[in-house]
Structure formats: structure tokens, C-alpha cells
């Protein structure tokens, strides 16, 4: 089942679906709601995966009015107002250690490991549905896969595209926290082996 996404304020009641994503304008992030009927172990698993995905600690509250558990990303040092979130249950923290641009380990002393760029909404969408199409169409080529997903994306309604845009914005914020000082640089093309051999021949040095 596709997750439901609601923009704006949380209504008095939420649809009775397994997982609901709600955009919190006050904290500029996404909150996850799951039914209170869920086993607590399952709620914990969802919270851990959510924390791992957004790379932030996640607080879990029980909202008796909505009859749902509310999973909220809560960065360390945050002082947001949680009075209306319900009764605090527990905290999950599956974040990874921060790596600064200046401390990225080097590969054999030649160049630093490349920091991945944050994914945009299209990349997130494509990666999600690639697995679905590969299962449905065994043997599909990369070109056919790109064509199918591009057509699906083109026909998606605005609220569906907005959902993936919201996830992309969240990923960009997480990326800035994980890699402070990161700046995208265009990679220079590597010197071709032919040129290396030519240079070696000019200096009388043999290459293997």
C-alpha cells in the first residue's frame, strides 16, 4: 500500500491506514503516524527505520485522541513544543557519526572518498519504483525501466510528486548535517592510459 501524505495541519482524525506521513510546518520535517493497535515491537521497528532514514533521533508519542503513535524526528538540542503530541513513549536513535568534508578518509592516499550528493525527488522516486518494476517485469532492460518509470512519474498527480519533493528536502537537510561544509565539485576526467603510455615513452620509462 502506498503511504498517504497529508499537507498542512493534522486533522481531528486520520485515515485508518497502516502508516500516514504528515508534514509538520513548525519543525519543517515529516511526522509518521501508525495505529495504536500496532504491536509495540512493530512500532519500534518503524521508528528505528525512520531514524535510520532521516539520520535523526526519533521520539515516539502516543496520541490518545487520534488513537495513534506519533513518530517525530527530533535533532539533538531541539526545543520544539511537543505538548500536543501526546504521551512520550520512547526514543530511537539510529543515526550514524557525522563526517566532515575535511575528515573523509583517503583511498590509498590518492583522493578522498567521494561524498554522495543528496538525491532529488526524481531519483528517490526512481529508486523506489525500480525494484517494483524489476519484480513485475523480469528481464527488463535499463532503458525500458527508465522509460516506464519516467512515464509513470509524468502522469503522477501533484500531491504525489509533492510527497517525494518533501522527502528530497528532508534528505538535503540531513545531508547538510552529516556533511557540513560539503560543496559539489565537478569531477575532472581521468587521464587516459594511452596518454600515460605516451608520456612514459617520451621519458623512456616502461609501463606495465
C-alpha positions as CSV (number, residue, x, y, z in Angstrom):
1,X,0.0,0.0,0.0
2,X,1.3,3.5,-0.9
3,X,1.8,5.7,2.2
4,X,-0.7,8.5,2.5
5,X,0.6,12.1,2.6
6,X,-1.3,15.0,4.2
7,X,-0.1,18.5,3.8
8,X,-0.8,21.2,6.5
9,X,-2.3,20.7,9.9
10,X,-3.2,17.3,11.3
11,X,-7.0,16.9,11.2
12,X,-9.0,15.7,14.2
13,X,-9.0,12.2,12.8
14,X,-6.6,10.4,10.4
15,X,-7.5,7.8,7.9
16,X,-7.3,4.3,9.2
17,X,-4.3,3.2,7.2
18,X,-1.2,1.4,8.4
19,X,1.2,4.4,8.0
20,X,0.4,8.1,7.4
21,X,3.1,10.7,6.6
22,X,2.2,14.3,7.8
23,X,4.3,17.4,7.0
24,X,5.0,19.4,10.2
25,X,5.4,23.0,9.1
26,X,6.6,24.2,12.6
27,X,9.6,21.9,12.5
28,X,10.0,21.7,8.7
29,X,10.0,17.9,8.7
30,X,7.8,14.8,8.3
31,X,6.0,13.0,11.2
32,X,4.8,9.4,10.9
33,X,1.5,8.2,12.4
34,X,0.8,4.5,13.0
35,X,-2.3,3.0,14.6
36,X,-2.2,2.3,18.3
37,X,-3.3,-1.3,17.5
38,X,0.1,-2.0,16.2
39,X,2.3,-4.2,18.3
40,X,4.9,-2.1,20.2
41,X,7.7,-4.2,18.7
42,X,6.5,-3.2,15.2
43,X,6.2,0.5,16.3
44,X,9.8,0.2,17.5
45,X,10.9,-1.2,14.2
46,X,9.2,1.5,12.2
47,X,10.8,4.2,14.5
48,X,14.2,2.7,14.1
49,X,13.9,2.5,10.3
50,X,12.6,6.1,10.3
51,X,15.5,7.3,12.4
52,X,18.0,5.5,10.1
53,X,16.4,7.0,7.0
54,X,16.3,10.7,8.2
55,X,19.5,10.3,10.2
56,X,18.0,12.0,13.3
57,X,16.8,10.7,16.7
58,X,13.1,9.9,16.6
59,X,10.7,10.4,19.6
60,X,7.6,8.2,19.8
61,X,4.4,9.6,21.4
62,X,1.0,8.1,22.0
63,X,-1.9,10.4,21.0
64,X,-5.0,9.2,22.8
65,X,-7.3,11.5,20.8
66,X,-6.1,10.3,17.4
67,X,-5.5,6.8,18.8
68,X,-2.2,6.6,17.0
69,X,1.5,6.6,17.7
70,X,3.3,9.7,16.5
71,X,6.9,9.3,15.4
72,X,8.8,12.6,15.3
73,X,12.4,13.4,14.1
74,X,14.0,15.3,17.0
75,X,17.5,16.6,16.4
76,X,19.7,16.9,19.5
77,X,19.3,20.3,21.1
78,X,15.9,20.9,19.5
79,X,13.4,22.7,21.7
80,X,10.2,22.3,19.8
81,X,6.9,22.4,21.5
82,X,5.6,18.8,21.9
83,X,2.8,19.4,24.3
84,X,0.2,18.5,21.8
85,X,2.0,15.3,20.6
86,X,0.6,13.0,23.3
87,X,2.3,10.9,26.0
88,X,6.0,10.3,25.4
89,X,6.8,6.6,25.0
90,X,10.5,6.1,24.0
91,X,13.4,7.4,21.9
92,X,15.1,5.7,18.9
93,X,18.4,6.8,17.6
94,X,19.9,5.1,14.6
95,X,22.0,8.0,13.4
96,X,25.5,7.5,12.0
97,X,28.5,9.5,13.1
98,X,28.9,12.8,11.3
99,X,31.7,13.0,8.8
100,X,33.1,16.4,7.9
101,X,34.5,17.2,4.4
102,X,37.9,17.6,5.9
103,X,37.9,14.2,7.7
104,X,36.8,11.9,4.9
105,X,39.3,9.0,4.7
106,X,41.5,8.8,1.7
107,X,41.7,6.0,-0.8
108,X,45.3,4.7,-1.0
109,X,46.5,8.3,-0.4
110,X,45.3,9.4,-3.9
111,X,42.0,11.2,-3.4
112,X,39.3,11.4,-0.7
113,X,36.3,9.1,-0.9
114,X,33.6,10.8,-2.8
115,X,30.7,12.2,-0.7
116,X,27.4,11.3,-2.4
117,X,25.1,14.1,-3.5
118,X,21.7,14.3,-1.8
119,X,19.1,12.7,-4.0
120,X,16.4,14.8,-5.6
121,X,12.7,13.9,-5.8
122,X,13.0,12.1,-9.1
123,X,16.0,10.0,-8.0
124,X,14.2,8.9,-4.8
125,X,11.0,8.1,-6.9
126,X,13.0,6.2,-9.5
127,X,14.9,4.1,-6.9
128,X,11.7,3.2,-5.1
129,X,9.9,2.0,-8.2
130,X,12.8,0.4,-9.9
131,X,12.5,-2.6,-7.5
132,X,8.8,-2.8,-8.1
133,X,9.1,-2.9,-11.9
134,X,12.0,-5.4,-11.9
135,X,9.9,-7.8,-9.9
136,X,6.9,-7.3,-12.2
137,X,8.9,-7.5,-15.4
138,X,11.7,-10.0,-15.1
139,X,14.4,-9.4,-17.7
140,X,13.5,-5.7,-18.3
141,X,16.4,-3.7,-19.7
142,X,17.7,-0.5,-18.0
143,X,16.4,1.6,-21.0
144,X,12.9,0.1,-20.7
145,X,13.0,0.5,-17.0
146,X,13.8,4.2,-17.3
147,X,11.1,4.7,-19.9
148,X,8.4,3.1,-17.8
149,X,9.3,5.0,-14.6
150,X,9.6,8.3,-16.5
151,X,6.1,7.8,-17.9
152,X,4.7,6.9,-14.5
153,X,6.3,10.0,-12.9
154,X,4.9,12.2,-15.7
155,X,1.3,11.1,-15.0
156,X,1.5,11.3,-11.2
157,X,-0.8,13.9,-9.6
158,X,0.7,17.0,-7.9
159,X,0.2,15.7,-4.4
160,X,2.1,12.5,-5.2
161,X,5.0,14.5,-6.6
162,X,4.9,16.8,-3.6
163,X,5.3,13.8,-1.3
164,X,8.6,12.9,-3.0
165,X,9.7,16.5,-3.1
166,X,9.2,16.6,0.7
167,X,11.4,13.5,1.1
168,X,14.1,15.1,-1.0
169,X,14.0,18.3,1.1
170,X,14.4,16.2,4.2
171,X,17.3,14.3,2.7
172,X,19.0,17.6,1.8
173,X,18.7,18.8,5.3
174,X,20.1,15.5,6.7
175,X,23.0,15.7,4.1
176,X,24.0,19.2,5.3
177,X,24.0,18.0,8.9
178,X,26.0,14.9,8.1
179,X,28.5,16.6,5.8
180,X,28.9,20.2,7.0
181,X,30.9,22.3,4.6
182,X,30.2,20.0,1.6
183,X,30.4,21.6,-1.8
184,X,29.6,19.8,-5.0
185,X,32.6,19.8,-7.4
186,X,32.6,18.5,-11.0
187,X,35.0,15.6,-11.2
188,X,37.8,16.1,-13.6
189,X,38.1,13.4,-16.3
190,X,40.8,10.8,-15.5
191,X,43.9,10.8,-17.7
192,X,43.6,8.1,-20.3
193,X,46.0,5.2,-20.2
194,X,47.0,6.0,-23.7
195,X,48.3,9.4,-22.7
196,X,50.1,7.9,-19.7
197,X,51.8,5.4,-22.1
198,X,52.7,8.2,-24.5
199,X,54.2,10.2,-21.6
200,X,56.1,7.2,-20.4
201,X,57.5,6.6,-23.9
202,X,58.7,10.1,-24.1
203,X,60.7,9.8,-20.9
204,X,61.9,6.3,-21.7
205,X,60.0,4.7,-18.8
206,X,58.2,1.4,-19.4
207,X,54.6,0.9,-18.2
208,X,53.2,-2.5,-17.4
